[in-house]
Amino acid sequence: MTALIGGLVPLVTAFALLCAFAVLVVTRSVRTALPVLLDLLLVAGLLRLSATSSWAAIGTAAAVVAVRKVAGFGLAAGHPGHRSHAATR
């Protein structure tokens, strides 16, 4: 079972890159594509963590969570609110 889960990690990682690229092409928005990439990379990290309970796997999963949070805050700070130009006049 561990070998099966370990074999899924590269597939999920490739799927993450493919999905994020597809979202980027369709929406032309890094703001939309980046969370897709980071969520699926988190899935890959958690799969890896479930297959091998090593400190490296725990560190990888924690790093992906940290990057996702920082990127989310950064994207939110770059776009304050959802007000239209008409509402600010």
Beta strands, then each sheet from edge to edge (+ up, - down):
end
